[in-house]
Amino acid sequence: MKLYIKNAYVQQKPGFIVCNALGEKKYSIFIEHSVLGMKLDLFNSDGKRVSKIRQHGFSFNKTYNITAEEKKIKLILKVCENNISAFIKGYPAVIIGDILKKEFSVQDEEKSIIMTHKYNFKNYYELDILQENFELFSVCISLCIETLLFFDEKKPQKNKDFFVEYILNNKKKLGLIPKTFSENIKKLKNKD
């Protein structure tokens, strides 16, 4: 099953929309900022909240507490020497690939691929979910990684945390990083 994550304004707030292969909206994601970090709430097409993500972070890592269906997991993203590593607690799965480029896969303990995430060159990201019972789990993991640079243009240069500084300073080494959320929102506003 293929799903597509697009940056959008959702009811006048920044967020994401997840569509199916036919372009029909499957999930709407609201994003709010709090003192401790970021809140993401996922709603299905009927308007029912189906998942919540709470992000908080320090200089060298960010933690996402995810509640999706019956599962409660924690995703920890840590800055390493030349990349970012990800750890999932609460379910035996691992993330492999290049998190900074947002090209990665999630594998279960038997090394079967649950889903892959890649940039589609059309201003959205494509999820290929190979195990359908992990749909919401996969969407939540992808959204956490989608928000890595969410604050990059909202903070003055001297106030950016180490995590954002690391990513922005390593763009040359890591190759092209797709446009940031706020740049995409500016384009949407200009089209209206």
Secondary structure as UniProt FT lines:
FT   STRAND          2..10
FT   TURN            11..12
FT   STRAND          13..20
FT   TURN            21..22
FT   STRAND          25..33
FT   STRAND          37..44
FT   TURN            45..46
FT   STRAND          49..57
FT   STRAND          61..68
FT   TURN            69..70
FT   STRAND          71..79
FT   STRAND          84..89
FT   STRAND          93..98
FT   TURN            99..102
FT   STRAND          103..108
FT   TURN            109..110
FT   STRAND          113..119
FT   STRAND          124..129
FT   HELIX           132..134
FT   HELIX           135..146
FT   TURN            147..154
FT   HELIX           157..159
FT   HELIX           162..169
FT   HELIX           171..174
FT   HELIX           181..191
//
